[in-house]
């Protein structure tokens, strides 16, 4: 993994789209991904995120999608994202309780679920597993919150 300050540029890993309405979280996720070699796009609403995806469909390799957005819940935007880019690698995350039923409905649609707060290591673990096509990634982080990947 690339380490800041080593005098090397991180490898170009494509574009990550981060859809998050809380500015500090949006900036933090973008910085983490940029330090790992991604170029990033940020959106504060689902509508902005979908618009960016339509313009950058072929370049976007990973999408981080928050559950609670001001214009609609993330699962609704997830369906729209998958209509635009059926092979999208989406990491869904939330700080809110999500029912087992909702988490089960995400199975097969997202590559991972992270519960906020999550660490940079947990985010990068989910991204790397998604890039590798790791079928074991699945939907992580059930309602009890104890199944996050360990860093």
Secondary structure, 3 states (H helix, E strand, C coil): CCCCCCCCCCCCCCEEEEECCCHHHHHHHHHHHHHCCCEEEEECCHHHHHHHHHHHCCCEEEEEEECECCCCEHHHHHHHHHHHCCCCCEEEEECCCCCHHHHHHHECCECEEEECCCCHHHHHHHHHHHHHCCCCCCCCCCCCCCCCCCC
